[in-house]
Protein backbone atom coordinates (compact mmCIF):
# COMPACT_ATOMS: atom_id res chain seq x y z
CA UNK A 1 0.00 0.00 0.00
CA UNK A 2 2.80 2.41 0.92
CA UNK A 3 4.58 1.70 -2.40
CA UNK A 4 1.37 2.54 -4.27
CA UNK A 5 1.04 5.83 -2.41
CA UNK A 6 4.67 6.72 -3.14
CA UNK A 7 4.17 5.84 -6.81
CA UNK A 8 1.12 8.11 -7.00
CA UNK A 9 3.03 10.96 -5.39
CA UNK A 10 5.90 10.55 -7.86
CA UNK A 11 3.55 10.47 -10.85
CA UNK A 12 1.64 13.54 -9.69
CA UNK A 13 4.89 15.38 -9.02
CA UNK A 14 6.15 14.61 -12.53
CA UNK A 15 2.87 15.82 -14.02
CA UNK A 16 3.08 19.03 -12.01
CA UNK A 17 6.70 19.56 -13.09
CA UNK A 18 5.79 18.99 -16.74
CA UNK A 19 2.90 21.45 -16.50
CA UNK A 20 5.15 24.03 -14.86
CA UNK A 21 7.73 23.69 -17.64
CA UNK A 22 5.04 24.07 -20.31
CA UNK A 23 3.71 27.21 -18.64
CA UNK A 24 7.22 28.64 -18.26
CA UNK A 25 8.19 28.17 -21.90
CA UNK A 26 4.80 29.45 -23.07
CA UNK A 27 5.22 32.57 -20.94
CA UNK A 28 8.71 33.15 -22.35
CA UNK A 29 7.56 32.68 -25.94
CA UNK A 30 4.49 34.90 -25.78
CA UNK A 31 5.57 37.51 -23.24
CA UNK A 32 5.18 41.16 -24.19
CA UNK A 33 8.32 43.19 -23.73
CA UNK A 34 7.81 45.97 -21.22
CA UNK A 35 8.99 49.54 -21.46
CA UNK A 36 12.04 50.00 -19.19
CA UNK A 37 11.23 53.68 -18.71
CA UNK A 38 7.65 52.87 -17.71
CA UNK A 39 8.98 50.37 -15.19
CA UNK A 40 11.22 53.06 -13.70
CA UNK A 41 8.28 55.46 -13.48
CA UNK A 42 6.14 52.76 -11.86
CA UNK A 43 8.85 52.26 -9.25
CA UNK A 44 8.40 55.91 -8.21
CA UNK A 45 4.68 55.45 -7.63
CA UNK A 46 3.17 54.38 -4.28
CA UNK A 47 1.84 51.07 -5.70
CA UNK A 48 -1.53 51.61 -4.07
CA UNK A 49 -3.27 50.53 -7.29
CA UNK A 50 -6.33 52.41 -6.08
CA UNK A 51 -7.46 53.78 -9.43
CA UNK A 52 -7.79 57.34 -8.11
CA UNK A 53 -5.73 58.58 -11.06
CA UNK A 54 -8.32 57.20 -13.47
CA UNK A 55 -6.10 54.34 -14.62
CA UNK A 56 -6.26 50.62 -13.92
CA UNK A 57 -3.30 50.74 -11.55
CA UNK A 58 0.16 52.18 -10.99
CA UNK A 59 1.73 50.36 -13.95
CA UNK A 60 -1.03 51.58 -16.24
CA UNK A 61 -0.53 55.12 -14.96
CA UNK A 62 3.22 54.83 -15.58
CA UNK A 63 2.56 53.68 -19.15
CA UNK A 64 0.24 56.65 -19.68
CA UNK A 65 2.91 59.05 -18.42
CA UNK A 66 5.56 57.61 -20.74
CA UNK A 67 3.26 57.68 -23.77
CA UNK A 68 1.93 61.19 -23.08
CA UNK A 69 3.24 64.37 -24.66
CA UNK A 70 3.76 67.49 -22.55
CA UNK A 71 0.15 68.64 -22.97
CA UNK A 72 -1.34 65.26 -22.07
CA UNK A 73 1.06 64.81 -19.15
CA UNK A 74 -0.21 68.05 -17.61
CA UNK A 75 -3.56 66.32 -17.06
CA UNK A 76 -2.11 63.25 -15.35
CA UNK A 77 -1.90 63.19 -11.57
CA UNK A 78 -1.39 60.61 -8.83
CA UNK A 79 -3.49 61.72 -5.83
CA UNK A 80 -1.80 59.26 -3.50
CA UNK A 81 1.76 60.25 -4.36
CA UNK A 82 0.88 63.92 -4.62
CA UNK A 83 3.11 66.71 -5.86
CA UNK A 84 6.27 65.11 -4.48
CA UNK A 85 5.89 61.97 -6.61
CA UNK A 86 4.72 63.90 -9.67
CA UNK A 87 7.81 66.11 -9.41
CA UNK A 88 10.02 63.02 -9.64
CA UNK A 89 8.02 61.61 -12.54
CA UNK A 90 8.20 64.92 -14.40
CA UNK A 91 11.98 65.09 -13.93
CA UNK A 92 12.44 61.60 -15.36
CA UNK A 93 10.35 62.47 -18.41
CA UNK A 94 11.74 65.96 -18.90
CA UNK A 95 8.39 67.68 -18.42
CA UNK A 96 7.33 70.50 -16.14
CA UNK A 97 5.45 69.42 -13.03
CA UNK A 98 1.67 69.57 -13.56
CA UNK A 99 -0.16 71.89 -11.20
CA UNK A 100 -2.85 70.23 -9.16
CA UNK A 101 -4.90 71.53 -6.27
CA UNK A 102 -4.84 69.25 -3.21
CA UNK A 103 -8.09 67.40 -2.59
CA UNK A 104 -9.71 65.57 0.31
CA UNK A 105 -12.75 63.38 0.93
CA UNK A 106 -15.72 65.06 2.61
CA UNK A 107 -18.86 63.46 4.07
CA UNK A 108 -22.15 65.00 2.98
CA UNK A 109 -23.94 64.16 6.21
CA UNK A 110 -24.11 65.79 9.62
CA UNK A 111 -26.52 63.31 11.14
CA UNK A 112 -24.70 63.02 14.44
CA UNK A 113 -26.10 61.21 17.45
CA UNK A 114 -27.35 64.58 18.67
CA UNK A 115 -28.80 65.81 15.38
CA UNK A 116 -30.29 62.48 14.34
CA UNK A 117 -30.92 60.20 17.34
CA UNK A 118 -31.55 56.51 16.70
CA UNK A 119 -35.21 55.61 16.38
CA UNK A 120 -34.75 51.87 16.10
CA UNK A 121 -32.12 49.37 17.15
CA UNK A 122 -30.19 47.60 14.43
CA UNK A 123 -29.18 44.03 15.18
CA UNK A 124 -27.22 42.49 12.35
CA UNK A 125 -23.94 42.47 10.49
CA UNK A 126 -21.97 45.69 10.81
CA UNK A 127 -22.10 46.48 7.12
CA UNK A 128 -23.49 49.64 5.56
CA UNK A 129 -24.17 47.89 2.27
CA UNK A 130 -26.19 45.11 3.87
CA UNK A 131 -28.05 47.47 6.18
CA UNK A 132 -28.88 49.78 3.29
CA UNK A 133 -30.61 46.92 1.51
CA UNK A 134 -32.51 45.90 4.62
CA UNK A 135 -34.01 49.14 5.90
CA UNK A 136 -33.96 52.93 5.84
CA UNK A 137 -31.52 53.26 8.74
CA UNK A 138 -31.57 53.69 12.49
CA UNK A 139 -32.28 57.43 12.30
CA UNK A 140 -35.08 57.24 9.77
CA UNK A 141 -33.20 59.37 7.23
CA UNK A 142 -33.20 57.55 3.87
CA UNK A 143 -30.09 59.40 2.70
CA UNK A 144 -28.05 59.72 5.89
CA UNK A 145 -24.96 57.90 7.13
CA UNK A 146 -25.70 54.41 8.44
CA UNK A 147 -22.78 54.69 10.93
CA UNK A 148 -21.61 51.11 10.44
CA UNK A 149 -18.11 51.94 9.22
CA UNK A 150 -17.68 50.40 5.78
CA UNK A 151 -15.66 53.47 4.81
CA UNK A 152 -13.42 53.09 7.85
CA UNK A 153 -12.64 49.46 7.13
CA UNK A 154 -12.03 50.05 3.43
CA UNK A 155 -9.77 53.11 3.64
CA UNK A 156 -6.33 51.74 2.66
CA UNK A 157 -4.53 54.61 4.38
CA UNK A 158 -6.32 54.67 7.74
CA UNK A 159 -7.56 58.20 7.05
CA UNK A 160 -11.10 57.57 8.33
CA UNK A 161 -12.15 56.64 11.85
CA UNK A 162 -15.44 56.56 13.70
CA UNK A 163 -16.01 59.47 16.05
CA UNK A 164 -17.40 58.03 19.28
CA UNK A 165 -18.95 61.37 20.21
CA UNK A 166 -20.80 62.11 16.97
CA UNK A 167 -21.27 58.53 15.77
CA UNK A 168 -20.12 59.58 12.30
CA UNK A 169 -16.95 58.70 10.40
CA UNK A 170 -14.31 61.42 10.53
CA UNK A 171 -11.79 62.04 7.74
CA UNK A 172 -8.24 62.98 8.71
CA UNK A 173 -7.22 65.43 5.95
CA UNK A 174 -3.53 64.89 6.68
CA UNK A 175 -3.84 61.16 5.96
CA UNK A 176 -6.42 61.30 3.17
CA UNK A 177 -4.91 60.72 -0.27
CA UNK A 178 -8.15 61.19 -2.23
CA UNK A 179 -7.93 57.61 -3.48
CA UNK A 180 -11.72 57.44 -3.69
CA UNK A 181 -12.16 54.16 -1.80
CA UNK A 182 -14.75 55.77 0.48
CA UNK A 183 -16.62 57.17 -2.52
CA UNK A 184 -16.87 53.74 -4.07
CA UNK A 185 -17.80 51.81 -0.91
CA UNK A 186 -20.50 54.10 0.52
CA UNK A 187 -23.89 52.67 -0.54
CA UNK A 188 -25.54 56.07 -0.21
CA UNK A 189 -22.95 58.09 -2.09
CA UNK A 190 -22.23 60.40 0.83
CA UNK A 191 -18.55 60.98 0.08
CA UNK A 192 -17.10 63.42 -2.42
CA UNK A 193 -13.53 64.29 -3.34
CA UNK A 194 -13.28 68.09 -3.19
CA UNK A 195 -10.47 70.63 -3.47
CA UNK A 196 -8.95 71.04 -0.05
CA UNK A 197 -8.59 74.79 -0.48
CA UNK A 198 -5.92 77.13 0.77
CA UNK A 199 -4.83 76.09 4.26
CA UNK A 200 -7.54 73.42 4.25
CA UNK A 201 -10.39 75.93 4.22
CA UNK A 202 -13.54 74.52 2.62
CA UNK A 203 -17.29 75.06 2.54
CA UNK A 204 -19.76 72.34 1.62
CA UNK A 205 -23.24 71.02 2.37
CA UNK A 206 -23.15 68.26 4.98
CA UNK A 207 -26.50 66.81 3.99
CA UNK A 208 -27.82 64.52 1.26
CA UNK A 209 -31.51 64.37 2.19
CA UNK A 210 -33.76 65.19 -0.77
CA UNK A 211 -37.02 65.08 1.16
CA UNK A 212 -39.06 68.21 1.73
CA UNK A 213 -37.89 70.36 4.62
CA UNK A 214 -40.52 69.41 7.18
CA UNK A 215 -40.04 65.69 6.53
CA UNK A 216 -36.25 65.92 6.55
CA UNK A 217 -36.23 67.79 9.86
CA UNK A 218 -38.28 65.08 11.56
CA UNK A 219 -35.31 62.75 11.25
CA UNK A 220 -32.38 65.18 11.53
CA UNK A 221 -32.07 68.64 13.05
CA UNK A 222 -29.19 69.46 10.69
CA UNK A 223 -31.02 68.56 7.48
CA UNK A 224 -31.14 70.99 4.58
CA UNK A 225 -34.66 72.41 4.28
CA UNK A 226 -34.17 74.12 0.90
CA UNK A 227 -34.89 77.54 2.39
CA UNK A 228 -32.90 79.23 -0.41
CA UNK A 229 -31.03 81.56 1.97
CA UNK A 230 -27.67 80.27 0.75
CA UNK A 231 -28.54 81.12 -2.85
CA UNK A 232 -29.02 84.76 -1.86
CA UNK A 233 -25.58 84.88 -0.23
CA UNK A 234 -23.66 83.38 -3.15
CA UNK A 235 -24.93 83.38 -6.75
CA UNK A 236 -23.11 80.11 -7.53
CA UNK A 237 -25.07 78.16 -4.92
CA UNK A 238 -28.20 76.41 -6.16
CA UNK A 239 -30.98 74.31 -4.67
CA UNK A 240 -31.89 71.16 -6.59
CA UNK A 241 -34.28 68.44 -5.45
CA UNK A 242 -34.78 70.11 -2.07
CA UNK A 243 -31.02 70.14 -1.44
CA UNK A 244 -28.49 72.96 -1.48
CA UNK A 245 -25.54 72.53 -3.84
CA UNK A 246 -22.27 74.36 -3.25
CA UNK A 247 -19.90 73.72 -6.17
CA UNK A 248 -16.16 73.44 -5.47
CA UNK A 249 -15.64 76.67 -7.40
CA UNK A 250 -17.27 78.69 -4.61
CA UNK A 251 -14.63 80.63 -2.68
CA UNK A 252 -14.63 79.34 0.88
CA UNK A 253 -12.69 82.36 2.09
CA UNK A 254 -15.11 84.78 0.49
CA UNK A 255 -18.42 83.08 1.22
CA UNK A 256 -17.75 80.20 3.63
CA UNK A 257 -18.34 81.88 6.98
CA UNK A 258 -21.41 83.74 5.78
CA UNK A 259 -22.94 80.65 4.19
CA UNK A 260 -22.44 78.60 7.35
CA UNK A 261 -23.77 81.34 9.61
CA UNK A 262 -26.77 81.94 7.36
CA UNK A 263 -27.88 78.30 7.26
CA UNK A 264 -30.71 77.97 9.82
CA UNK A 265 -30.14 74.24 10.40
CA UNK A 266 -26.35 74.06 10.32
CA UNK A 267 -26.32 71.92 7.19
CA UNK A 268 -23.47 73.96 5.70
CA UNK A 269 -19.98 73.28 7.04
CA UNK A 270 -17.19 75.86 6.93
CA UNK A 271 -13.75 74.71 8.06
CA UNK A 272 -12.15 78.15 8.37
CA UNK A 273 -12.28 80.79 11.08
CA UNK A 274 -15.51 82.62 11.66
CA UNK A 275 -15.67 86.05 10.09
CA UNK A 276 -13.06 85.18 7.44
CA UNK A 277 -14.67 86.74 4.39
CA UNK A 278 -12.18 88.85 2.50
CA UNK A 279 -9.49 86.59 1.07
CA UNK A 280 -10.19 84.64 -2.12
CA UNK A 281 -9.77 80.88 -1.88
Legacy VTK file of the C-alpha trace (Angstrom):
# vtk DataFile Version 3.0
C-alpha trace
ASCII
DATASET POLYDATA
POINTS 281 float
0.000 0.000 0.000
2.803 2.413 0.916
4.576 1.697 -2.397
1.365 2.543 -4.270
1.042 5.829 -2.407
4.669 6.715 -3.141
4.175 5.840 -6.814
1.119 8.106 -7.005
3.031 10.958 -5.389
5.902 10.549 -7.857
3.549 10.470 -10.854
1.636 13.541 -9.694
4.895 15.382 -9.019
6.146 14.612 -12.525
2.866 15.816 -14.020
3.085 19.032 -12.008
6.702 19.555 -13.091
5.794 18.995 -16.739
2.902 21.445 -16.499
5.151 24.032 -14.863
7.725 23.690 -17.639
5.040 24.068 -20.309
3.714 27.209 -18.645
7.217 28.638 -18.261
8.190 28.166 -21.897
4.801 29.454 -23.065
5.223 32.565 -20.939
8.714 33.148 -22.351
7.562 32.675 -25.936
4.485 34.897 -25.781
5.572 37.514 -23.244
5.178 41.159 -24.194
8.319 43.186 -23.731
7.815 45.965 -21.223
8.993 49.544 -21.456
12.040 49.996 -19.195
11.232 53.684 -18.711
7.649 52.872 -17.714
8.980 50.367 -15.193
11.218 53.064 -13.695
8.279 55.458 -13.485
6.143 52.760 -11.862
8.853 52.258 -9.245
8.404 55.907 -8.211
4.682 55.453 -7.632
3.174 54.378 -4.278
1.842 51.068 -5.699
-1.529 51.605 -4.072
-3.269 50.526 -7.295
-6.332 52.407 -6.084
-7.461 53.780 -9.430
-7.791 57.338 -8.109
-5.731 58.579 -11.064
-8.320 57.200 -13.467
-6.096 54.342 -14.616
-6.263 50.622 -13.917
-3.300 50.743 -11.552
0.158 52.184 -10.989
1.729 50.362 -13.947
-1.032 51.575 -16.241
-0.525 55.124 -14.963
3.219 54.829 -15.582
2.556 53.677 -19.152
0.239 56.647 -19.678
2.914 59.047 -18.418
5.559 57.611 -20.739
3.257 57.681 -23.772
1.935 61.188 -23.083
3.236 64.372 -24.662
3.757 67.489 -22.546
0.155 68.641 -22.965
-1.342 65.264 -22.068
1.061 64.806 -19.149
-0.206 68.051 -17.611
-3.565 66.322 -17.063
-2.106 63.253 -15.351
-1.900 63.188 -11.572
-1.385 60.613 -8.834
-3.490 61.723 -5.833
-1.798 59.263 -3.495
1.758 60.255 -4.361
0.877 63.921 -4.618
3.107 66.714 -5.859
6.273 65.109 -4.483
5.891 61.974 -6.614
4.723 63.904 -9.671
7.814 66.113 -9.407
10.023 63.024 -9.640
8.015 61.610 -12.541
8.200 64.924 -14.404
11.980 65.091 -13.930
12.436 61.597 -15.357
10.355 62.471 -18.409
11.737 65.963 -18.903
8.389 67.677 -18.418
7.333 70.501 -16.140
5.451 69.423 -13.031
1.672 69.571 -13.559
-0.159 71.895 -11.203
-2.853 70.228 -9.164
-4.904 71.528 -6.275
-4.838 69.251 -3.206
-8.093 67.405 -2.589
-9.707 65.568 0.305
-12.747 63.384 0.930
-15.718 65.058 2.608
-18.855 63.464 4.069
-22.151 64.998 2.982
-23.938 64.164 6.207
-24.112 65.795 9.618
-26.518 63.307 11.139
-24.695 63.017 14.435
-26.099 61.205 17.450
-27.352 64.575 18.670
-28.799 65.808 15.375
-30.294 62.483 14.336
-30.918 60.197 17.336
-31.548 56.508 16.704
-35.212 55.612 16.385
-34.752 51.873 16.103
-32.121 49.371 17.154
-30.193 47.599 14.431
-29.177 44.026 15.180
-27.222 42.487 12.354
-23.936 42.468 10.487
-21.970 45.685 10.815
-22.104 46.479 7.119
-23.494 49.639 5.563
-24.169 47.888 2.272
-26.189 45.105 3.867
-28.055 47.465 6.179
-28.876 49.783 3.289
-30.610 46.918 1.511
-32.506 45.899 4.619
-34.008 49.142 5.904
-33.961 52.928 5.840
-31.523 53.256 8.743
-31.567 53.688 12.495
-32.279 57.431 12.304
-35.079 57.245 9.767
-33.203 59.372 7.227
-33.202 57.546 3.873
-30.093 59.396 2.699
-28.050 59.718 5.886
-24.965 57.902 7.131
-25.696 54.412 8.436
-22.783 54.694 10.929
-21.607 51.110 10.443
-18.113 51.942 9.224
-17.681 50.398 5.776
-15.661 53.465 4.805
-13.423 53.087 7.852
-12.636 49.458 7.131
-12.031 50.053 3.428
-9.768 53.106 3.638
-6.330 51.737 2.658
-4.530 54.606 4.379
-6.315 54.671 7.737
-7.561 58.196 7.050
-11.102 57.574 8.332
-12.153 56.640 11.849
-15.442 56.560 13.696
-16.007 59.466 16.053
-17.403 58.034 19.282
-18.955 61.368 20.206
-20.801 62.108 16.968
-21.265 58.533 15.766
-20.124 59.576 12.295
-16.947 58.696 10.398
-14.308 61.418 10.530
-11.790 62.045 7.740
-8.241 62.984 8.714
-7.219 65.430 5.947
-3.531 64.886 6.683
-3.839 61.158 5.958
-6.423 61.304 3.171
-4.910 60.718 -0.273
-8.152 61.187 -2.226
-7.930 57.613 -3.480
-11.725 57.441 -3.685
-12.155 54.158 -1.802
-14.749 55.769 0.477
-16.622 57.175 -2.517
-16.873 53.736 -4.069
-17.797 51.811 -0.910
-20.504 54.103 0.522
-23.889 52.672 -0.540
-25.541 56.070 -0.207
-22.948 58.091 -2.091
-22.231 60.400 0.826
-18.553 60.984 0.076
-17.101 63.419 -2.420
-13.525 64.286 -3.336
-13.284 68.085 -3.194
-10.467 70.634 -3.475
-8.948 71.045 -0.046
-8.588 74.789 -0.483
-5.922 77.133 0.768
-4.833 76.086 4.263
-7.537 73.419 4.248
-10.391 75.934 4.218
-13.542 74.519 2.617
-17.285 75.064 2.542
-19.765 72.343 1.623
-23.238 71.018 2.370
-23.149 68.257 4.981
-26.503 66.812 3.994
-27.817 64.516 1.262
-31.511 64.373 2.192
-33.761 65.190 -0.766
-37.020 65.082 1.165
-39.058 68.209 1.733
-37.889 70.359 4.616
-40.517 69.411 7.179
-40.042 65.694 6.533
-36.253 65.919 6.548
-36.230 67.795 9.857
-38.279 65.085 11.559
-35.314 62.751 11.253
-32.382 65.176 11.529
-32.068 68.640 13.054
-29.189 69.464 10.686
-31.022 68.562 7.478
-31.138 70.991 4.576
-34.656 72.411 4.279
-34.168 74.115 0.897
-34.894 77.536 2.394
-32.897 79.225 -0.408
-31.033 81.562 1.967
-27.673 80.269 0.755
-28.537 81.119 -2.853
-29.018 84.757 -1.858
-25.578 84.882 -0.226
-23.660 83.378 -3.147
-24.931 83.378 -6.754
-23.110 80.112 -7.534
-25.071 78.157 -4.919
-28.197 76.407 -6.159
-30.976 74.311 -4.668
-31.889 71.161 -6.586
-34.278 68.435 -5.451
-34.783 70.115 -2.069
-31.025 70.136 -1.443
-28.494 72.959 -1.481
-25.538 72.530 -3.844
-22.270 74.363 -3.246
-19.905 73.718 -6.168
-16.158 73.440 -5.466
-15.638 76.669 -7.398
-17.268 78.693 -4.610
-14.631 80.633 -2.684
-14.625 79.340 0.880
-12.690 82.363 2.087
-15.106 84.782 0.486
-18.424 83.076 1.221
-17.747 80.205 3.629
-18.339 81.876 6.976
-21.409 83.743 5.781
-22.941 80.649 4.193
-22.437 78.595 7.352
-23.771 81.344 9.608
-26.767 81.938 7.355
-27.880 78.304 7.265
-30.715 77.967 9.820
-30.140 74.243 10.400
-26.348 74.061 10.316
-26.318 71.916 7.187
-23.472 73.961 5.700
-19.984 73.285 7.043
-17.188 75.859 6.933
-13.750 74.712 8.063
-12.150 78.152 8.370
-12.276 80.786 11.079
-15.510 82.618 11.664
-15.669 86.048 10.086
-13.059 85.181 7.439
-14.675 86.744 4.391
-12.181 88.853 2.500
-9.485 86.590 1.074
-10.189 84.644 -2.116
-9.768 80.878 -1.881
LINES 1 282
281 0 1 2 3 4 5 6 7 8 9 10 11 12 13 14 15 16 17 18 19 20 21 22 23 24 25 26 27 28 29 30 31 32 33 34 35 36 37 38 39 40 41 42 43 44 45 46 47 48 49 50 51 52 53 54 55 56 57 58 59 60 61 62 63 64 65 66 67 68 69 70 71 72 73 74 75 76 77 78 79 80 81 82 83 84 85 86 87 88 89 90 91 92 93 94 95 96 97 98 99 100 101 102 103 104 105 106 107 108 109 110 111 112 113 114 115 116 117 118 119 120 121 122 123 124 125 126 127 128 129 130 131 132 133 134 135 136 137 138 139 140 141 142 143 144 145 146 147 148 149 150 151 152 153 154 155 156 157 158 159 160 161 162 163 164 165 166 167 168 169 170 171 172 173 174 175 176 177 178 179 180 181 182 183 184 185 186 187 188 189 190 191 192 193 194 195 196 197 198 199 200 201 202 203 204 205 206 207 208 209 210 211 212 213 214 215 216 217 218 219 220 221 222 223 224 225 226 227 228 229 230 231 232 233 234 235 236 237 238 239 240 241 242 243 244 245 246 247 248 249 250 251 252 253 254 255 256 257 258 259 260 261 262 263 264 265 266 267 268 269 270 271 272 273 274 275 276 277 278 279 280
